Amino acid sequence: DGGESKITLNARGNQVEMWLNRNEIRANGSMGRMDVAPVSIGGRTFVPLRFSTDNLDARAEWINSTREVVIIF
């Protein structure tokens, strides 16, 4: 949502809301804080993956051999 600078993620009945350059997170209606805020660089939005997946009842796995992250639900 460009007007609010808000990022909304939905998966499997869970909702995570974050705002650019703010450490606040709303997960399923409950407010919390993150260590790192989402940012926009060069027209791309970067979000803290661990906070996102943890609050969507998923997990992020790093595969070192291919240098990629896989999100598992």
mmCIF file of the C-alpha atoms, coordinates in Angstrom:
data_MODEL
# 
_entry.id   MODEL 
# 
loop_
_atom_site.group_PDB 
_atom_site.id 
_atom_site.type_symbol 
_atom_site.label_atom_id 
_atom_site.label_alt_id 
_atom_site.label_comp_id 
_atom_site.label_asym_id 
_atom_site.label_entity_id 
_atom_site.label_seq_id 
_atom_site.pdbx_PDB_ins_code 
_atom_site.Cartn_x 
_atom_site.Cartn_y 
_atom_site.Cartn_z 
_atom_site.occupancy 
_atom_site.B_iso_or_equiv 
_atom_site.pdbx_formal_charge 
_atom_site.auth_seq_id 
_atom_site.auth_comp_id 
_atom_site.auth_asym_id 
_atom_site.auth_atom_id 
_atom_site.pdbx_PDB_model_num 
ATOM 1  C CA . ASP A 1 1  ? 0.000  0.000   0.000  1.00 0.00 ? 1  ASP A CA 1 
ATOM 2  C CA . GLY A 1 2  ? 1.976  2.990   -1.281 1.00 0.00 ? 2  GLY A CA 1 
ATOM 3  C CA . GLY A 1 3  ? -0.140 5.548   0.552  1.00 0.00 ? 3  GLY A CA 1 
ATOM 4  C CA . GLU A 1 4  ? 0.693  4.085   3.956  1.00 0.00 ? 4  GLU A CA 1 
ATOM 5  C CA . SER A 1 5  ? 4.083  2.590   2.966  1.00 0.00 ? 5  SER A CA 1 
ATOM 6  C CA . LYS A 1 6  ? 2.652  -0.677  4.270  1.00 0.00 ? 6  LYS A CA 1 
ATOM 7  C CA . ILE A 1 7  ? 3.576  -4.227  3.272  1.00 0.00 ? 7  ILE A CA 1 
ATOM 8  C CA . THR A 1 8  ? 0.925  -6.895  3.815  1.00 0.00 ? 8  THR A CA 1 
ATOM 9  C CA . LEU A 1 9  ? 1.700  -10.610 3.597  1.00 0.00 ? 9  LEU A CA 1 
ATOM 10 C CA . ASN A 1 10 ? -1.036 -13.256 3.705  1.00 0.00 ? 10 ASN A CA 1 
ATOM 11 C CA . ALA A 1 11 ? -0.529 -17.012 3.858  1.00 0.00 ? 11 ALA A CA 1 
ATOM 12 C CA . ARG A 1 12 ? -2.585 -19.915 5.155  1.00 0.00 ? 12 ARG A CA 1 
ATOM 13 C CA . GLY A 1 13 ? -4.961 -17.724 7.160  1.00 0.00 ? 13 GLY A CA 1 
ATOM 14 C CA . ASN A 1 14 ? -2.220 -15.579 8.709  1.00 0.00 ? 14 ASN A CA 1 
ATOM 15 C CA . GLN A 1 15 ? -1.608 -11.901 8.030  1.00 0.00 ? 15 GLN A CA 1 
ATOM 16 C CA . VAL A 1 16 ? 1.547  -9.883  8.633  1.00 0.00 ? 16 VAL A CA 1 
ATOM 17 C CA . GLU A 1 17 ? 1.667  -6.097  8.209  1.00 0.00 ? 17 GLU A CA 1 
ATOM 18 C CA . MET A 1 18 ? 4.873  -4.044  8.203  1.00 0.00 ? 18 MET A CA 1 
ATOM 19 C CA . TRP A 1 19 ? 5.684  -0.462  7.308  1.00 0.00 ? 19 TRP A CA 1 
ATOM 20 C CA . LEU A 1 20 ? 8.723  0.871   5.471  1.00 0.00 ? 20 LEU A CA 1 
ATOM 21 C CA . ASN A 1 21 ? 11.417 2.227   7.778  1.00 0.00 ? 21 ASN A CA 1 
ATOM 22 C CA . ARG A 1 22 ? 9.468  1.249   10.930 1.00 0.00 ? 22 ARG A CA 1 
ATOM 23 C CA . ASN A 1 23 ? 10.314 -1.569  13.314 1.00 0.00 ? 23 ASN A CA 1 
ATOM 24 C CA . GLU A 1 24 ? 6.679  -2.296  14.101 1.00 0.00 ? 24 GLU A CA 1 
ATOM 25 C CA . ILE A 1 25 ? 4.931  -5.433  12.906 1.00 0.00 ? 25 ILE A CA 1 
ATOM 26 C CA . ARG A 1 26 ? 1.298  -6.475  13.200 1.00 0.00 ? 26 ARG A CA 1 
ATOM 27 C CA . ALA A 1 27 ? 0.835  -10.240 13.089 1.00 0.00 ? 27 ALA A CA 1 
ATOM 28 C CA . ASN A 1 28 ? -2.764 -11.445 13.071 1.00 0.00 ? 28 ASN A CA 1 
ATOM 29 C CA . GLY A 1 29 ? -3.819 -8.213  14.773 1.00 0.00 ? 29 GLY A CA 1 
ATOM 30 C CA . SER A 1 30 ? -1.151 -8.212  17.517 1.00 0.00 ? 30 SER A CA 1 
ATOM 31 C CA . MET A 1 31 ? 1.498  -5.498  17.473 1.00 0.00 ? 31 MET A CA 1 
ATOM 32 C CA . GLY A 1 32 ? 5.168  -6.273  18.011 1.00 0.00 ? 32 GLY A CA 1 
ATOM 33 C CA . ARG A 1 33 ? 8.649  -4.989  17.174 1.00 0.00 ? 33 ARG A CA 1 
ATOM 34 C CA . MET A 1 34 ? 11.361 -6.253  14.844 1.00 0.00 ? 34 MET A CA 1 
ATOM 35 C CA . ASP A 1 35 ? 15.131 -5.805  14.990 1.00 0.00 ? 35 ASP A CA 1 
ATOM 36 C CA . VAL A 1 36 ? 15.241 -4.527  11.393 1.00 0.00 ? 36 VAL A CA 1 
ATOM 37 C CA . ALA A 1 37 ? 12.721 -2.404  9.487  1.00 0.00 ? 37 ALA A CA 1 
ATOM 38 C CA . PRO A 1 38 ? 11.623 -3.052  5.884  1.00 0.00 ? 38 PRO A CA 1 
ATOM 39 C CA . VAL A 1 39 ? 13.298 -0.747  3.355  1.00 0.00 ? 39 VAL A CA 1 
ATOM 40 C CA . SER A 1 40 ? 12.870 0.239   -0.277 1.00 0.00 ? 40 SER A CA 1 
ATOM 41 C CA . ILE A 1 41 ? 16.037 0.365   -2.385 1.00 0.00 ? 41 ILE A CA 1 
ATOM 42 C CA . GLY A 1 42 ? 16.021 1.067   -6.093 1.00 0.00 ? 42 GLY A CA 1 
ATOM 43 C CA . GLY A 1 43 ? 12.282 0.468   -6.395 1.00 0.00 ? 43 GLY A CA 1 
ATOM 44 C CA . ARG A 1 44 ? 12.425 -2.905  -4.618 1.00 0.00 ? 44 ARG A CA 1 
ATOM 45 C CA . THR A 1 45 ? 11.062 -3.604  -1.157 1.00 0.00 ? 45 THR A CA 1 
ATOM 46 C CA . PHE A 1 46 ? 13.141 -5.703  1.240  1.00 0.00 ? 46 PHE A CA 1 
ATOM 47 C CA . VAL A 1 47 ? 11.464 -7.208  4.320  1.00 0.00 ? 47 VAL A CA 1 
ATOM 48 C CA . PRO A 1 48 ? 12.973 -9.051  7.308  1.00 0.00 ? 48 PRO A CA 1 
ATOM 49 C CA . LEU A 1 49 ? 12.448 -12.626 6.181  1.00 0.00 ? 49 LEU A CA 1 
ATOM 50 C CA . ARG A 1 50 ? 12.741 -14.324 9.559  1.00 0.00 ? 50 ARG A CA 1 
ATOM 51 C CA . PHE A 1 51 ? 10.035 -12.132 11.150 1.00 0.00 ? 51 PHE A CA 1 
ATOM 52 C CA . SER A 1 52 ? 7.827  -12.627 8.111  1.00 0.00 ? 52 SER A CA 1 
ATOM 53 C CA . THR A 1 53 ? 8.060  -16.414 8.008  1.00 0.00 ? 53 THR A CA 1 
ATOM 54 C CA . ASP A 1 54 ? 7.851  -16.867 11.782 1.00 0.00 ? 54 ASP A CA 1 
ATOM 55 C CA . ASN A 1 55 ? 4.593  -14.927 11.863 1.00 0.00 ? 55 ASN A CA 1 
ATOM 56 C CA . LEU A 1 56 ? 3.141  -16.754 8.853  1.00 0.00 ? 56 LEU A CA 1 
ATOM 57 C CA . ASP A 1 57 ? 3.682  -20.165 10.505 1.00 0.00 ? 57 ASP A CA 1 
ATOM 58 C CA . ALA A 1 58 ? 6.399  -20.970 8.002  1.00 0.00 ? 58 ALA A CA 1 
ATOM 59 C CA . ARG A 1 59 ? 10.154 -21.325 8.179  1.00 0.00 ? 59 ARG A CA 1 
ATOM 60 C CA . ALA A 1 60 ? 13.031 -20.087 6.086  1.00 0.00 ? 60 ALA A CA 1 
ATOM 61 C CA . GLU A 1 61 ? 15.856 -22.452 5.229  1.00 0.00 ? 61 GLU A CA 1 
ATOM 62 C CA . TRP A 1 62 ? 19.202 -21.271 3.841  1.00 0.00 ? 62 TRP A CA 1 
ATOM 63 C CA . ILE A 1 63 ? 20.773 -23.535 1.214  1.00 0.00 ? 63 ILE A CA 1 
ATOM 64 C CA . ASN A 1 64 ? 24.435 -22.639 1.216  1.00 0.00 ? 64 ASN A CA 1 
ATOM 65 C CA . SER A 1 65 ? 25.389 -24.584 -1.929 1.00 0.00 ? 65 SER A CA 1 
ATOM 66 C CA . THR A 1 66 ? 23.015 -22.558 -4.112 1.00 0.00 ? 66 THR A CA 1 
ATOM 67 C CA . ARG A 1 67 ? 22.980 -19.421 -1.916 1.00 0.00 ? 67 ARG A CA 1 
ATOM 68 C CA . GLU A 1 68 ? 19.191 -19.304 -1.804 1.00 0.00 ? 68 GLU A CA 1 
ATOM 69 C CA . VAL A 1 69 ? 16.443 -19.168 0.772  1.00 0.00 ? 69 VAL A CA 1 
ATOM 70 C CA . VAL A 1 70 ? 13.540 -21.609 0.622  1.00 0.00 ? 70 VAL A CA 1 
ATOM 71 C CA . ILE A 1 71 ? 10.315 -20.830 2.482  1.00 0.00 ? 71 ILE A CA 1 
ATOM 72 C CA . ILE A 1 72 ? 8.573  -23.927 3.804  1.00 0.00 ? 72 ILE A CA 1 
ATOM 73 C CA . PHE A 1 73 ? 4.938  -24.001 4.900  1.00 0.00 ? 73 PHE A CA 1 
# 
